[in-house]
Amino acid sequence: MSELCADRCPICGGPNDCGVAAGKSECWCANVKISAEALEKVPEEAKGKVCVCRKCGESDGQTILPSNASVRAPEKLR
């Protein structure tokens, strides 16, 4: 991935439906737990900056589950 796009999944390049990129205060991924296996697929330069899409978040065969942990939404790209 040569350039980060806040509204694109860093794994597949498809739309990630990021609420923060759309100007909302929170993203859909802020209240779910995405597996470590899925997060390992995110390129290093995109970690903590760009949201994955739901499909890639579930790509390890596990359904995305609600999280009890507080998750910080990614910072907006400048």
Stockholm file with secondary structure:
# STOCKHOLM 1.0

chainA/1-78         MSELCADRCPICGGPNDCGVAAGKSECWCANVKISAEALEKVPEEAKGKVCVCRKCGESDGQTILPSNASVRAPEKLR
#=GR chainA/1-78 SS CCSCCTTBCTTTCSBCCCTTTTTCSCCGGGGEECCHHHHHTSCGGGTTTSCCCHHHHTTTSCCCEECSSCCCCCCCCC
#=GC SS_cons        CCSCCTTBCTTTCSBCCCTTTTTCSCCGGGGEECCHHHHHTSCGGGTTTSCCCHHHHTTTSCCCEECSSCCCCCCCCC
//
